[in-house]
């Protein structure tokens, strides 16, 4: 099964001070591709509002290979690579390529959850949404995720006492 892909063009506002694609723009492009993928599966922003769900990215990692420049066309893939049993935790991988010659610009992997906008907590998507998510991929190839994958993230929060930092 070929991965889903979408296309975009690098705009002036996507560039950094070095006049090439800014790191933040790569993140915006992968987010754009994930939402395009969901729309292609029949899951719209209106559906997410109706379900009162939002996708929350917990971790996103990148490997950068080649720079992108103003007005270049870019292809961004979005492939679901892991899912929890109830669908509340998901993983996607992305690749960005120059459309002109197929040059591999970057790779990205994200770990995310579906987040209840009311309860402000991780929640499984409704069955009809989960069915659409599973229909969009070869489920037998998906790695299985669990809450342990969230607990085992490589960086843990560490709160500080602000007054100690400012003195």
C-alpha positions in Angstrom: 0.0 0.0 0.0 1.5 3.4 -1.0 1.6 6.0 1.7 -0.8 8.9 1.5 0.8 12.1 0.2 0.0 15.7 -0.4 1.8 18.6 -2.0 2.5 22.2 -1.1 4.8 25.0 -2.2 7.4 26.7 0.0 6.3 30.2 0.6 8.3 33.3 1.6 6.8 33.0 5.1 8.2 29.4 5.4 11.8 30.6 5.2 14.2 31.4 8.0 17.0 34.0 8.2 19.2 31.7 6.1 16.6 31.9 3.3 15.8 28.2 3.4 12.9 26.2 4.8 12.7 26.9 8.5 12.6 24.0 11.0 9.1 25.1 12.2 7.8 25.1 8.7 8.7 21.4 8.4 6.5 20.8 11.4 3.7 22.8 9.9 4.0 20.8 6.7 3.8 17.4 8.5 0.7 18.7 10.5 -0.8 19.8 7.2 -0.2 16.3 5.7 -1.8 14.5 8.7 -4.9 16.7 8.5 -5.1 16.1 4.8 -4.8 12.3 5.5 -7.7 12.5 8.0 -9.9 14.4 5.5 -9.1 11.7 2.9 -10.3 9.1 5.3 -13.6 11.1 5.8 -12.6 12.7 9.1 -13.1 16.4 9.0 -12.5 19.3 11.4 -16.3 19.4 11.7 -16.2 15.8 12.8 -13.6 16.5 15.4 -15.7 19.4 16.7 -18.8 17.1 16.8 -16.7 14.4 18.7 -15.2 17.2 20.8 -11.7 15.7 20.1 -8.4 17.1 19.2 -5.2 15.5 18.1 -2.4 16.3 20.6 1.3 15.7 19.6 3.3 14.5 22.5 6.6 14.0 20.7 7.9 14.9 17.2 11.3 14.1 16.0 13.0 15.1 12.8 16.0 14.1 10.7 16.9 16.8 8.2 18.7 15.9 5.0 18.4 18.7 2.4 17.3 22.3 2.4 14.2 23.6 0.7 14.1 27.0 -0.9 11.5 29.6 -1.9 8.8 28.5 -4.4 9.9 24.8 -4.5 7.2 22.3 -4.6 7.3 19.7 -1.8 5.6 16.3 -1.4 4.8 15.2 2.1 3.8 11.7 3.0 1.7 10.7 6.0 1.7 7.1 7.1 0.1 5.7 10.2 2.7 3.4 11.7 1.3 2.5 15.2 -2.0 2.6 17.1 -3.2 1.5 20.5 -6.0 -1.0 20.8 -8.7 1.6 21.5 -7.1 4.1 19.1 -6.4 6.8 21.7 -2.6 6.7 21.0 -1.2 6.9 17.5 2.1 7.3 15.6 2.7 8.7 12.1 5.8 8.9 10.0 6.4 11.6 7.4 8.8 12.1 4.6 9.3 15.3 2.7 10.6 15.3 -0.9 11.3 17.9 -3.5 8.8 17.4 -6.2 11.2 18.4 -9.0 13.6 15.5 -8.5 12.5 13.4 -5.5 15.3 14.6 -3.2 14.6 13.4 0.3 14.5 16.6 2.5 13.5 15.2 5.9 12.0 12.4 7.9 9.6 12.9 10.8 8.0 10.6 13.4 5.3 11.8 15.8 3.6 10.2 18.8 0.2 11.6 19.6 -3.1 11.1 21.4 -6.7 11.9 20.9 -7.6 14.5 23.6 -11.1 15.2 24.9 -11.7 18.9 24.7 -14.2 18.7 27.6 -12.5 16.3 30.0 -9.0 17.6 29.1 -7.7 14.0 29.0 -6.6 11.3 26.6 -9.7 9.5 25.2 -10.4 6.9 22.5 -12.0 8.2 19.4 -15.6 7.0 18.7 -16.0 3.6 17.0 -16.9 5.2 13.6 -13.8 7.3 13.6 -11.6 4.4 14.7 -13.0 2.3 11.9 -12.0 5.1 9.4 -8.5 5.3 10.8 -8.1 1.5 10.6 -9.5 1.5 7.0 -6.8 3.9 5.9 -3.9 1.5 6.6 -2.8 -2.1 6.5 -3.7 -2.8 10.2 -1.5 -5.9 10.2 1.6 -3.7 9.7 0.8 -1.3 12.6 2.8 -1.5 15.8 0.7 -1.8 18.9 0.9 1.1 21.3 -0.1 1.4 25.0 0.0 3.9 27.8 3.5 2.6 28.6 4.7 4.2 25.4 3.7 7.5 26.8 5.2 6.8 30.2 8.5 5.7 28.5 9.1 9.0 26.6 12.8 9.9 26.9 12.2 13.2 28.6 10.1 13.7 31.7 8.8 16.9 33.1 10.7 18.5 35.9 9.1 21.5 37.6 11.2 24.2 39.2 10.7 26.8 41.9 10.6 30.1 39.9 11.9 32.2 42.7 15.1 30.1 42.9 15.7 30.5 39.2 15.2 34.3 39.3 17.5 35.0 42.3 
